Amino acid sequence: MAPMDPARDEPDGPTPAGPRDLLDASSDAAAVLTAQGVVLGWTRAAEALLGHPAAEVVGTSAARLLAVPRDPARVAGVVRRCRAGMGWNGLVPLRHRDGRSVDADLRVSASFQVGESECFLLSARERRQQWMIGQSVLDGFLTRSPVGMAVMDLELRYVWLNDTLESFGGVPREQRLGRRLSELLPGLQAATLEGLMRKVLQSGVPVTDYEYLGWSWADPHRQRAYSTSFFPLVDAGETVTGVCYMVQDVTERWTARRLLTLVNEAGTCVGTTLDVIRTAQELADFAVPRFADFVVVDLLEPVLSTEGHGAWLTDAGPAPAQPVLRRAGMSSVREGCPEAVVRIGEKAGFLPPTHDLSLLIDGEPILLPVVDPSAKEWVTEQPERAQRIREFGLHSLISVPMRARNTALGITTFMRSLNPVPFQPDDVLLAREVVARAALCVDNARRYTREHTAAVTLQRSLLPQALSGGTALEVASAYLPADPTDGVGGDWFDVIPLSGARVGLVIGDVVGHGITAAAAMGRLRTAVQTLADMELPPDELLAHLDDLVLRLSAEKTDGGGPAQGSMTAFLGATCLYAVYDPVTGRCTMARAGHPPPVVVAPDGRVSFPEPPAGPPLGLGAMAFEATEIELAENSLIGLYTDGLIEGSDGDIERGMSRLAGALTRSETDLPTLCTSAVQQLVPGSQPDDIALLLARTHTLGADHVASWDVPVDPAAVADLRARATRQVEAWGLEDLALTTELVVSELVTNAIRYAEPPIRLRLIRDTDLTCEVADSSSTAPRLRHARSTDEGGRGLFLVAQLTDRWGARYTPEGKIIWAEQERP
């Protein structure tokens, strides 16, 4: 066995215990030696420790690896100990291959047999010198540490503190020693901190990273954030002798976290609606009192306009000479905002002194930590505001221009009065971020307002500006656009005068919202008017309208794709068309997927006549059917869209019942009844457009209508001319007698000559004088322009020249040729 260090423990003495006694096979150098000191095994860790490769060591004596003289007696003592099964360890200098000495902790295991040989396992690791800290260094470390530290006794009195902790509170060390925290700094959450220290003393469990807000006597108006940890002090007998606490100033971290928190809160509190004024007020309300004591939001006048045009573009050149700012929002810790010079909606020309309106376009936020109202700029330029600043103690100010998407929108000003802490540069970062987010919301609201206003304007311009049912109907209408968040829809209605004192009533609904739906509604309304002028019955009109929608839906763009918006605009359209005849008191109607009309009889009974529903417009390949009902004098018929009856619960039947109740009220004024019914059924905003068209019926009595059967005999024409002339004169329309005589003569003569019996002549006195000739033929009349050599062919041409309108309409029995003259 190789000799060991004689300066180490005696072989018969106790083996030192410690955490390094155990062999770490992953890192310790190891070798196997025989009882004669010959190396049998050599690990890579041993090669790394001493530099000798295994090929040079295995099979040779280990004595050359020692850096001390041999000591056979010492070696013999170690061998006896290891053979006794106890092992040995000590500090032994070893020789590195490069000649230097390596101090190693060496351990020798108990002896064991390898075959017939007695062997020993040796493990070693380099002993590195431990750094010994001097008392002066330790004192300097504790005293000058950037972390505040203090030691409190069992009564929580100061017994020691370092310089850093002394500077945190601003209370000298001499005044702290022997006194408690609650006696020195009562406003520093002293009760809470002392409670945590007592808990540590009782439980022995440390408390780490407890954060709280405080202040210093040196800067009582500047709030600071601290992180504190507490742990018990224990002597050699495991007795708790006191508590140590460590304090670190984390104001910057707390400020950054507060900035992020406030910005996130602003994202949820500001911009909840697409309304410019509401968004500005939300910004002011959010900042008070979280950040400021008085906040005003002033926006450029074009931003507040309904059109939303005219806001400055920051890259569009110099600003206009005299832009106007208006107060859009303000808030204060004082009720009623007495600090304000102007109110909401009024012109507000406030800008920080020495700054002009270019601040709105390219200026940076303005920070005035101290506002001096006696300064010349305030007294000269804004004397009234200077007086309010003095009166309410407004002492610090931040003004931030509001810009979004290269557009100047206005300016937001934050001021403090009750809060004594002046604004700091960190506050400017918060104000800038919050205002930037609010500016995006204001710009979104501005753009949406502009687009929504354009859509509503388009839709209202496409709806009838004035409705007239003549003497046949008294009409009234009500229209409500959808809630701005849902966009304008495609509801529409119309009242169309027809021949023979008849009136057409139509209502429709285009599924969808926005300008596309409004434009589609306008096209449908125009198409219905054109088809109605062709005197088509309701079912045929809807069939033609369905064909039109199919063609419009199939339109192609130049690129070959469907026209944008056409499919959405038309495939979801519904329509109801009704024609009321005051002479017969009957109403013919047909519908395309639309809710049925409501009828209120003169005695108050309510019914919902249901013509076959028919498919919505644009599906094609399905027929429409018409239904005829009789309406008594002073009956009320109502046409409406589904938005009026759906309600919040979506129950259509309940909505129709509510509509019936609203229309049975005692108002005699039809417009009032129409308005009150809509307000009762839809008291608030709604996601869909609402349209209601009411008509009260009137009939034409026998004194307004005269009719005669026409014999199929040309000689009867003269008698019919005379009868018509006498009737017109009896109605007091002598000025129309001659024209009526010519019209009757031409129309009756043509019917006798070309049509089939029975033939009937009818005169109707309404707002116009109408002459009608009905026959059983379906042959349409044709207006001819006769040549100078022709003996005939000028009859209908003369009728067209002498009357205001003329035309033909088909009936189940044949056709009717009519001509109208305007009454004097």
C-alpha positions in Angstrom: 0.0 0.0 0.0 1.3 3.5 -0.8 2.3 5.6 2.1 -0.2 8.3 3.3 0.2 11.8 4.6 1.7 11.6 8.1 0.2 15.0 9.0 -3.3 13.6 8.6 -5.5 11.9 11.3 -4.0 9.0 13.1 -5.0 5.7 11.6 -6.6 4.5 14.8 -8.4 7.7 15.4 -12.0 8.4 14.4 -12.8 9.0 10.7 -13.9 12.6 10.2 -17.6 12.8 9.1 -18.8 15.3 6.6 -20.8 15.8 3.4 -17.8 14.9 1.3 -17.2 11.5 2.9 -19.3 9.7 0.3 -17.9 8.6 -3.0 -19.3 10.4 -6.0 -18.7 8.0 -8.8 -19.8 10.5 -11.4 -17.1 13.0 -10.7 -14.4 11.6 -8.2 -11.2 10.1 -9.5 -11.0 6.4 -8.6 -8.3 3.7 -8.7 -8.0 0.0 -7.5 -4.7 -0.9 -5.7 -3.4 -4.3 -4.5 -2.0 -4.7 -1.0 1.5 -4.2 -2.5 0.5 -0.8 -3.9 0.2 -1.9 -7.6 -2.5 -0.1 -9.6 -5.1 -2.5 -11.1 -7.7 0.0 -12.3 -7.6 3.7 -13.3 -10.7 5.8 -14.3 -11.0 8.7 -16.7 -11.7 11.0 -13.8 -8.3 9.9 -12.3 -6.7 10.7 -15.6 -8.3 14.1 -15.6 -7.2 14.8 -12.0 -3.5 13.8 -12.3 -3.0 13.8 -16.1 -1.7 10.2 -16.3 -3.4 8.0 -18.8 -4.4 4.5 -17.7 -1.7 2.8 -20.0 1.1 4.6 -18.0 -0.3 3.8 -14.6 -1.9 0.4 -14.6 0.6 -2.3 -13.5 3.0 0.1 -11.9 3.5 1.2 -8.3 1.3 4.0 -6.9 4.1 5.4 -4.8 5.3 7.7 -7.7 1.9 9.4 -7.6 2.6 10.8 -4.1 4.1 14.3 -3.6 5.3 13.5 0.0 8.1 11.2 1.3 7.2 7.6 2.0 6.0 6.6 5.6 5.7 2.8 5.9 4.4 2.9 9.5 1.6 5.2 8.5 0.7 3.0 5.6 0.6 -0.1 7.8 -1.8 1.7 10.2 -4.1 2.6 7.3 -4.0 -1.0 6.0 -5.0 -2.4 9.4 -7.9 0.0 9.6 -9.2 -0.9 6.2 -8.8 -4.6 6.8 -11.0 -4.0 9.9 -13.7 -2.8 7.6 -13.7 0.9 8.7 -11.9 2.6 5.8 -9.9 5.8 5.9 -9.9 9.4 4.5 -7.5 12.4 4.7 -5.9 15.2 2.8 -2.9 13.9 0.7 -0.7 15.9 -1.8 -0.6 14.0 -5.2 1.9 14.5 -8.1 0.4 15.7 -11.4 2.0 14.5 -14.6 3.3 18.0 -15.2 5.1 18.0 -11.9 2.9 20.2 -9.8 1.3 19.2 -6.5 -2.4 18.6 -6.3 -4.1 18.7 -2.8 -6.7 15.9 -2.8 -9.3 14.6 -0.4 -8.4 10.9 -0.5 -10.6 8.0 0.7 -9.5 4.3 1.0 -12.3 1.7 1.2 -12.3 -1.4 3.3 -10.3 -4.3 1.8 -12.0 -6.7 -0.6 -10.9 -9.7 -2.6 -10.4 -9.7 -6.4 -9.7 -13.3 -7.2 -7.0 -14.4 -4.8 -5.6 -10.8 -4.4 -6.5 -8.4 -1.6 -7.4 -5.0 -3.0 -8.4 -1.5 -1.9 -10.6 1.1 -3.7 -9.2 4.7 -3.6 -11.2 7.8 -4.6 -10.0 11.4 -4.6 -11.2 14.9 -5.5 -9.2 18.1 -5.5 -9.3 20.2 -2.4 -9.9 23.9 -3.3 -9.0 26.7 -1.0 -12.1 28.2 0.7 -12.5 31.9 0.8 -12.4 33.3 4.3 -14.4 36.5 4.9 -13.1 39.1 7.3 -15.2 40.9 9.8 -14.5 44.2 8.2 -15.6 42.9 4.8 -18.7 41.4 6.3 -19.6 44.7 8.1 -19.1 46.6 4.8 -21.2 44.1 2.9 -24.1 44.3 5.3 -24.0 48.1 5.8 -23.6 49.0 2.1 -25.8 46.4 0.6 -28.4 47.8 -1.9 -31.0 45.8 0.0 -32.3 47.4 3.2 -31.8 45.1 6.2 -32.7 45.3 9.8 -32.7 43.0 12.9 -35.6 43.2 15.4 -35.7 41.7 18.8 -38.5 39.6 20.2 -40.4 42.8 21.1 -40.0 43.9 17.5 -37.6 46.7 18.4 -34.8 47.7 16.1 -31.4 46.4 17.3 -29.5 46.8 14.0 -30.1 48.3 10.5 -28.0 49.1 7.5 -27.5 52.4 5.6 -29.9 51.4 2.8 -32.8 50.8 5.1 -32.1 54.1 6.9 -32.4 56.0 3.6 -35.7 54.2 2.6 -37.7 55.6 5.5 -35.8 58.8 6.0 -35.6 58.3 9.8 -32.0 58.4 11.2 -30.6 55.2 12.7 -30.2 56.8 16.2 -34.0 57.4 16.3 -34.8 53.9 15.2 -32.7 51.8 17.6 -34.7 50.5 20.5 -38.1 51.6 19.0 -40.7 49.8 17.0 -41.7 50.4 13.4 -45.2 51.5 14.3 -43.8 54.1 16.6 -41.6 55.6 13.8 -43.6 55.2 10.6 -47.3 54.9 11.4 -48.4 55.4 7.8 -46.2 52.7 6.4 -48.6 49.7 6.9 -46.7 49.3 10.2 -49.4 47.2 11.8 -49.4 44.8 8.9 -45.7 44.5 8.8 -45.4 43.8 12.5 -48.2 41.2 12.2 -46.1 39.4 9.6 -43.0 39.6 11.9 -45.0 38.1 14.8 -46.1 35.3 12.6 -42.5 34.5 11.7 -41.4 34.5 15.3 -44.3 32.1 16.2 -44.0 29.7 13.3 -40.4 30.0 12.4 -41.5 30.0 8.7 -40.0 32.8 6.6 -42.3 35.3 4.6 -40.9 36.4 1.3 -41.6 39.1 -1.3 -44.5 40.9 0.5 -45.1 44.1 -1.5 -46.7 47.3 -0.2 -46.9 51.0 -1.0 -45.2 53.5 1.3 -43.4 56.8 1.4 -40.3 58.5 2.8 -40.0 61.4 5.2 -37.5 62.8 2.7 -40.2 62.8 -0.1 -43.6 62.5 1.5 -45.5 63.2 -1.7 -43.8 60.5 -3.8 -45.3 57.1 -3.4 -42.9 54.2 -3.4 -43.3 50.5 -3.7 -41.3 48.0 -1.5 -40.8 44.3 -1.4 -40.1 42.8 2.0 -39.0 39.4 3.3 -38.8 38.2 7.0 -37.0 35.2 8.5 -36.2 34.2 12.1 -32.8 34.5 13.7 -31.8 31.2 15.5 -28.8 30.7 17.9 -26.7 27.6 18.3 -29.3 26.1 20.6 -32.0 26.4 18.0 -33.7 29.2 20.0 -35.4 32.1 18.1 -33.7 35.3 19.2 -35.2 37.8 16.8 -36.4 38.4 13.3 -34.5 39.9 10.3 -36.2 41.7 7.5 -34.9 42.7 4.2 -36.5 45.6 2.1 -36.0 46.3 -1.6 -37.3 49.3 -3.5 -39.4 47.9 -6.4 -41.0 51.2 -7.5 -39.9 50.9 -11.1 -41.3 47.3 -11.3 -44.5 48.4 -9.6 -44.8 51.4 -11.9 -44.4 49.2 -15.0 -46.9 46.7 -13.7 -49.3 49.6 -12.9 -48.9 51.0 -16.3 -49.7 47.7 -17.9 -52.7 47.2 -15.7 -54.2 50.6 -16.4 -53.7 50.2 -20.1 -55.4 46.9 -20.0 -58.3 48.4 -18.0 -58.5 51.2 -20.5 -58.9 48.6 -23.2 -62.0 47.2 -21.5 -63.5 50.5 -20.3 -62.9 52.9 -23.3 -64.6 52.3 -26.7 -67.5 50.1 -25.6 -69.7 51.7 -28.2 -69.3 53.1 -31.7 -70.2 56.6 -30.6 -67.7 59.3 -30.7 -69.1 61.4 -27.8 -69.6 58.3 -25.6 -66.0 57.2 -26.3 -64.6 60.6 -25.3 -66.6 60.6 -22.1 -65.4 57.0 -21.3 -61.8 58.2 -21.6 -62.4 61.0 -19.2 -64.3 58.8 -16.7 -61.6 56.2 -16.8 -58.8 58.6 -15.9 -60.6 60.1 -12.9 -59.6 59.4 -10.2 -57.2 56.6 -11.2 -54.8 59.0 -12.8 -55.9 62.6 -12.6 -58.4 64.8 -10.8 -59.7 66.7 -13.8 -59.7 65.5 -17.5 -61.1 67.2 -20.6 -61.3 65.6 -24.1 -61.6 68.2 -26.9 -62.1 66.9 -30.5 -62.0 68.6 -33.8 -65.4 69.7 -35.1 -65.3 67.5 -38.2 -64.7 64.4 -36.0 -68.0 65.1 -34.3 -70.0 65.7 -37.4 -72.4 63.1 -38.6 -70.6 62.8 -41.9 -67.2 62.1 -40.1 -65.3 63.9 -42.9 -62.7 66.6 -42.6 -60.4 65.4 -39.8 -56.8 66.5 -40.5 -54.5 64.1 -42.1 -51.1 64.4 -40.4 -49.3 63.8 -43.8 -51.6 66.1 -45.9 -49.8 69.4 -45.4 -50.3 72.3 -43.1 -53.4 72.6 -40.9 -56.3 74.8 -41.8 -56.1 78.3 -40.5 -58.9 78.2 -38.0 -59.9 74.7 -37.0 -62.4 74.4 -34.2 -62.2 72.2 -31.2 -65.3 71.2 -29.2 -65.6 69.7 -25.8 -66.5 66.0 -26.2 -65.9 64.7 -22.7 -64.8 65.7 -19.2 -64.7 64.4 -15.7 -63.6 65.6 -12.3 -63.3 64.4 -8.7 -65.5 67.4 -7.9 -69.2 67.1 -8.7 -70.3 69.0 -11.8 -66.7 69.7 -13.1 -66.5 73.3 -11.7 -63.0 73.6 -13.0 -64.2 73.6 -16.6 -64.5 76.8 -18.5 -66.7 75.3 -21.3 -69.3 72.6 -21.2 -69.9 69.5 -23.4 -70.6 70.5 -27.0 -69.2 74.0 -26.7 -66.2 75.4 -28.5 -63.0 74.7 -26.5 -59.9 76.5 -27.5 -57.7 75.1 -24.8 -54.1 74.4 -25.6 -51.1 74.5 -23.2 -49.5 78.0 -23.3 -46.7 78.6 -25.9 -48.2 75.9 -28.2 -50.3 76.4 -31.3 -52.6 74.0 -33.2 -49.6 72.3 -34.9 -49.4 70.4 -31.6 -52.4 68.3 -32.8 -50.6 67.2 -36.0 -47.0 66.6 -35.1 -46.5 67.6 -31.5 -45.4 65.4 -28.6 -47.2 65.2 -25.2 -46.8 68.2 -23.0 -45.7 67.8 -19.4 -46.0 70.7 -16.9 -45.1 69.2 -13.5 -45.8 72.6 -12.0 -48.5 74.9 -13.4 -48.0 78.6 -12.6 -51.2 80.4 -13.3 -49.5 83.7 -12.7 -47.2 83.2 -15.7 -47.6 85.7 -18.4 -48.7 83.1 -21.0 -51.7 82.1 -18.8 -52.7 85.6 -17.7 -52.5 87.0 -21.3 -53.8 84.2 -23.4 -56.2 82.4 -21.1 -57.2 84.6 -18.1 -60.4 82.8 -17.3 -58.6 79.4 -17.2 -55.8 80.9 -15.1 -58.5 82.1 -12.6 -60.0 78.5 -12.4 -56.5 77.0 -11.9 -55.9 79.3 -8.9 -59.3 78.7 -7.5 -59.2 74.9 -7.6 -55.5 74.4 -7.1 -54.7 72.7 -10.4 -51.0 72.3 -10.0 -49.8 69.7 -12.6 -50.7 69.1 -16.3 -50.3 66.6 -19.1 -51.7 67.3 -22.6 -51.6 64.5 -25.2 -52.6 65.0 -28.9 -55.1 62.4 -30.1 -54.0 60.9 -33.4 -54.9 57.6 -35.2 -54.1 56.3 -38.6 -52.3 59.6 -39.6 -55.4 61.6 -38.7 -55.5 64.3 -36.0 -58.6 64.0 -33.9 -58.1 66.3 -30.9 -56.3 66.7 -27.6 -56.8 65.2 -24.1 -55.6 67.1 -21.0 -55.1 65.6 -17.5 -54.7 67.8 -14.4 -54.2 67.2 -10.7 -55.4 69.2 -7.8 -56.5 67.1 -4.8 -53.7 64.7 -5.5 -50.6 66.5 -4.3 -48.1 64.4 -6.3 -47.1 66.2 -9.6 -47.0 64.3 -12.8 -43.7 62.6 -13.6 -42.2 61.5 -17.0 -43.5 57.9 -16.2 -47.0 59.3 -16.1 -46.6 60.7 -19.6 -46.0 57.2 -20.9 -49.2 56.0 -19.3 -51.2 59.0 -20.6 -49.8 58.6 -24.1 -50.7 54.9 -24.2 -54.2 55.3 -22.9 -54.9 58.2 -25.2 -53.5 56.3 -28.2 -55.9 53.4 -27.5 -58.8 55.8 -27.0 -57.9 57.6 -30.3 -58.2 54.3 -32.2 -61.7 53.9 -30.7 -62.7 57.4 -31.6 -61.5 57.0 -35.1 -63.3 53.7 -35.4 -66.5 55.4 -34.2 -66.0 58.3 -36.5 -65.5 56.0 -39.5 -68.5 53.9 -38.6 -70.7 57.0 -38.0 -69.8 58.2 -41.5 -70.6 54.9 -43.1 -73.8 54.3 -41.1 -75.0 57.9 -41.9 -74.3 57.3 -45.6 -76.3 54.0 -45.5 -79.2 55.6 -43.6 -79.2 58.6 -45.9 -79.3 56.3 -48.9 -82.1 54.2 -47.5 -84.2 57.2 -46.5 -83.7 58.8 -49.9 -84.9 55.6 -51.5 -88.0 55.4 -49.4 -91.1 57.5 -50.3 -90.8 61.0 -49.0 -94.6 61.5 -49.0 -97.4 59.0 -49.1 -100.9 59.6 -50.6 -103.7 57.2 -50.9 -106.1 59.7 -52.6 -109.7 59.5 -51.4 -109.5 55.7 -51.2 -107.1 55.4 -48.4 -105.8 57.5 -45.5 -102.2 56.3 -45.0 -99.4 56.7 -42.4 -96.0 55.0 -42.0 -93.2 54.6 -39.5 -89.7 53.4 -40.2 -86.9 52.7 -37.7 -83.4 51.8 -38.9 -81.6 49.0 -37.1 -79.4 49.7 -34.1 -76.1 51.3 -35.3 -74.1 48.3 -34.2 -76.0 46.1 -36.6 -76.1 48.5 -39.5 -79.0 49.8 -41.7 -81.2 47.1 -43.2 -83.3 46.7 -46.3 -87.0 47.3 -45.2 -89.1 49.4 -47.5 -92.7 50.2 -48.3 -94.7 52.2 -50.9 -98.2 53.5 -51.8 -98.8 53.5 -55.5 -101.9 55.2 -57.1 -103.5 53.0 -59.8 -106.2 53.5 -62.4 -109.9 53.5 -61.4 -109.2 55.2 -58.0 -107.5 52.0 -56.9 -104.4 52.1 -54.7 -101.5 49.7 -54.4 -99.9 49.0 -51.1 -96.5 47.2 -51.0 -94.0 46.3 -48.2 -90.8 44.3 -48.4 -87.7 43.3 -46.6 -84.2 42.6 -48.0 -82.2 40.3 -45.7 -78.9 41.8 -44.7 -77.5 45.1 -43.6 -75.5 48.0 -44.9 -75.4 50.0 -48.1 -75.7 46.8 -50.2 -79.1 46.0 -48.6 -80.2 49.6 -49.0 -79.3 49.7 -52.7 -81.1 46.3 -53.3 -84.2 47.7 -51.6 -84.1 50.7 -53.9 -84.0 48.5 -57.0 -86.9 46.4 -55.8 -89.0 49.4 -55.0 -88.4 50.9 -58.5 -89.2 47.5 -60.1 -92.5 47.3 -58.2 -93.5 50.8 -59.3 -92.8 49.9 -62.9 -94.7 46.6 -62.7 -97.6 48.2 -60.9 -97.9 50.8 -63.7 -98.4 47.9 -66.0 -101.7 47.1 -64.2 -100.5 43.6 -63.2 -102.6 41.8 -60.6 -100.6 41.0 -57.3 -99.7 37.4 -58.1 -98.5 38.2 -61.6 -96.5 41.2 -60.3 -94.7 39.0 -57.7 -93.9 36.5 -60.4 -92.4 39.2 -62.6 -90.5 40.5 -59.6 -89.2 37.1 -58.8 -87.9 36.7 -62.4 -86.2 40.1 -62.1 -84.5 39.1 -58.9 -83.3 35.9 -60.5 -81.8 37.9 -63.4 -80.1 40.4 -61.1 -78.7 37.5 -59.0 -77.2 35.9 -62.1 -75.5 39.1 -63.3 -71.8 38.7 -64.0 -69.0 41.1 -63.4 -66.4 41.8 -66.2 -64.2 39.1 -64.6 -67.0 36.5 -64.9 -67.9 36.2 -61.2 -71.2 37.1 -59.6 -71.8 40.7 -59.0 -70.6 41.5 -55.5 -73.5 41.6 -53.0 -76.2 40.7 -55.5 -76.7 37.2 -54.2 -76.9 38.4 -50.6 -79.0 41.4 -51.5 -81.8 39.6 -53.4 -82.0 35.9 -52.4 -83.3 36.8 -49.0 -86.0 39.4 -50.1 -89.7 39.1 -49.1 -92.6 41.2 -50.3 -96.3 41.7 -49.9 -98.4 43.5 -52.6 -102.1 44.5 -52.1 -104.5 46.5 -54.4 -107.5 48.2 -52.8 -110.5 49.1 -54.9 -112.7 51.8 -53.2 -115.5 51.2 -55.6 -116.0 47.6 -54.6 -114.4 47.8 -51.2 -112.3 44.8 -52.0 -108.6 44.2 -51.5 -106.6 41.7 -53.6 -103.2 40.7 -52.2 -100.3 38.2 -52.7 -97.1 37.7 -50.7 -93.7 36.2 -51.2 -92.5 34.9 -47.9 -93.7 38.0 -46.0 -95.8 38.1 -42.8 -99.6 38.5 -43.4 -101.3 41.9 -43.1 -103.3 42.8 -40.0 -106.9 44.1 -40.4 -108.9 46.0 -37.8 -112.6 46.1 -38.5 -114.6 49.3 -37.6 -116.0 47.4 -34.6 -112.5 46.6 -33.3 -112.2 43.0 -34.3 -108.7 42.1 -35.4 -107.8 39.5 -38.0 -104.8 38.4 -39.9 -105.9 37.3 -43.4 -103.3 34.9 -44.7 -102.9 34.6 -48.5 -100.7 31.7 -49.5 -97.2 32.6 -48.3 -95.4 31.9 -51.4 -91.6 31.5 -51.5 -89.2 34.4 -50.9 -88.1 36.3 -54.0 -85.3 34.9 -56.0 -86.0 31.2 -55.6 -88.0 30.8 -58.8 -89.9 27.7 -60.1 -92.8 28.3 -57.6 -96.1 30.1 -58.3 -97.7 32.9 -56.3 -101.4 33.0 -55.4 -103.6 36.0 -54.8 -106.4 36.3 -52.2 -109.3 38.8 -52.2 -110.9 40.1 -49.0 -113.6 42.7 -48.4 -112.9 45.7 -46.3 -115.7 47.7 -44.8 -115.7 51.5 -44.6 -113.1 52.8 -42.1 -111.4 49.5 -41.8 -107.7 49.6 -40.9 -105.2 47.5 -42.8 -101.6 47.3 -41.7 -98.5 46.0 -43.5 -95.3 45.4 -41.5 -91.9 43.8 -41.5 -90.8 40.9 -39.2 -88.7 43.2 -37.1 -91.9 44.7 -35.6 -93.3 41.4 -34.3 -90.2 39.3 -33.5 -89.4 41.1 -30.2 -86.7 40.1 -27.9 -88.1 36.6 -27.3 -88.4 35.8 -31.0 -92.0 34.6 -30.6 -93.8 35.7 -33.8 -97.3 34.7 -32.7 -96.9 36.7 -29.4 -95.6 39.6 -31.4 -98.6 39.5 -33.7 -100.9 39.5 -30.7 -99.1 42.6 -29.3 -99.5 44.3 -32.7 -103.2 43.6 -32.7 -103.5 45.1 -29.2 -101.5 48.2 -30.2 -103.7 48.9 -33.2 -107.0 48.7 -31.4 -106.3 51.8 -29.3 -108.8 54.7 -29.6 -106.5 57.2 -31.4 -108.4 58.6 -34.4 -105.3 60.3 -35.8 -103.6 57.6 -38.0 -100.0 59.0 -37.8 -100.3 59.1 -34.0 -101.6 55.5 -33.9 -98.8 54.4 -36.2 -96.0 56.0 -34.1 -97.4 54.9 -30.8 -97.8 51.3 -32.0 -94.1 51.2 -33.0 -93.0 52.7 -29.7 -95.1 50.3 -27.8 -93.8 47.2 -29.6 -90.2 48.3 -29.9 -89.3 50.7 -27.0 -85.5 50.4 -27.5 -82.9 49.7 -30.0 -83.4 46.6 -32.2 -81.1 44.5 -34.4 -83.4 44.7 -37.5 -85.1 47.5 -39.4 -88.8 48.1 -38.7 -91.4 49.3 -41.1 -95.1 49.8 -40.5 -97.6 51.0 -43.1 -101.2 51.7 -42.0 -104.1 52.5 -44.3 -107.7 53.4 -43.3 -110.2 52.5 -46.1 -112.9 54.7 -47.6 -115.4 53.7 -50.3 -116.8 55.6 -53.2 -120.6 55.8 -53.0 -123.1 55.6 -55.7 -122.9 59.3 -56.2 -119.3 58.9 -57.3 -119.8 56.1 -59.9 -122.0 55.9 -62.9 -122.1 52.8 -65.3 -124.1 51.7 -68.3 -124.3 48.5 -70.3 -123.2 49.0 -74.0 -125.3 47.4 -76.7 -123.3 45.9 -79.6 -124.7 48.5 -82.0 -122.8 51.5 -83.4 -126.0 53.5 -83.1 -125.9 53.3 -79.3 -122.7 55.4 -79.2 -124.6 58.7 -79.5 -126.9 57.8 -76.6 -123.9 56.8 -74.4 -122.2 60.1 -75.3 -125.2 62.0 -74.2 -125.6 60.1 -70.9 -121.9 60.6 -70.1 -122.1 64.3 -70.8 -125.2 64.8 -68.6 -123.5 62.8 -65.7 -120.3 64.9 -65.9 -122.4 68.1 -65.9 -124.4 66.8 -62.9 -121.1 66.3 -61.0 -120.3 70.0 -61.7 -117.5 69.2 -64.1 -118.8 71.1 -67.1 -115.2 71.9 -68.2 -114.6 68.3 -68.8 -117.8 67.5 -70.6 -116.5 68.0 -74.2 -113.4 65.9 -73.6 -115.4 63.2 -71.9 -117.8 63.0 -74.8 -114.9 62.5 -77.2 -113.2 59.9 -75.0 -116.5 57.9 -74.5 -117.1 58.0 -78.2 -113.7 56.7 -79.2 -113.5 54.0 -76.5 -117.0 52.7 -76.9 -116.8 52.7 -80.7 -113.5 50.7 -80.6 -115.1 48.2 -78.1 -118.1 47.7 -80.3 -116.0 47.3 -83.4 -113.1 45.1 -82.1 -114.0 43.6 -78.7 -116.5 41.0 -77.5 -119.6 41.5 -75.4 -120.6 42.1 -72.7 -119.3 45.7 -72.8 -119.8 48.2 -70.0 -119.0 51.9 -69.6 -118.2 53.4 -66.2 -117.4 56.9 -65.0 -115.7 57.4 -61.6 -115.5 60.8 -59.9 -112.5 60.8 -57.6 -109.5 63.1 -57.4 -109.5 62.6 -61.2 -112.4 61.8 -63.6 -111.9 58.3 -65.0 -113.6 56.8 -68.0 -113.5 53.0 -68.2 -114.8 50.6 -70.9 -114.8 46.9 -70.0 -115.2 44.1 -72.5 -114.6 40.3 -72.6 -111.8 40.4 -75.1 -108.1 39.9 -74.1 -106.8 41.7 -77.1 -104.7 44.7 -76.1 -105.3 48.1 -77.7 -102.5 49.6 -79.8 -101.8 53.2 -80.2 -101.3 54.0 -84.0 -99.9 57.1 -85.7 -102.2 57.3 -88.8 -100.8 58.7 -92.0 -102.4 61.7 -93.6 -104.0 59.5 -96.3 -105.6 57.2 -93.7 -109.3 57.6 -93.0 -109.1 56.1 -89.4 -106.7 54.9 -86.8 -106.6 58.2 -84.8 -109.0 57.2 -81.9 -106.5 56.2 -79.2 -104.1 58.8 -80.3 -106.7 61.5 -79.6 -107.6 59.9 -76.3 -103.9 60.0 -75.3 -103.6 63.6 -76.3 -106.8 64.8 -74.6 -106.4 63.0 -71.2 -103.6 62.9 -68.6 -103.2 59.2 -68.5 -104.6 56.2 -70.3 -104.0 52.4 -70.3 -105.4 49.0 -70.1 -105.6 46.3 -67.4 -106.7 42.8 -67.5 -109.4 41.2 -65.4 -110.6 37.6 -65.1 -113.5 38.5 -67.4 -111.4 40.3 -70.0 -109.8 43.8 -70.0 -110.6 47.4 -69.2 -109.5 50.4 -71.2 -109.3 53.5 -69.1 -108.5 57.2 -69.4 -108.1 59.8 -66.6 -108.6 63.6 -66.7 -107.4 65.8 -64.0 -110.3 67.7 -62.2 -110.2 71.5 -62.3 
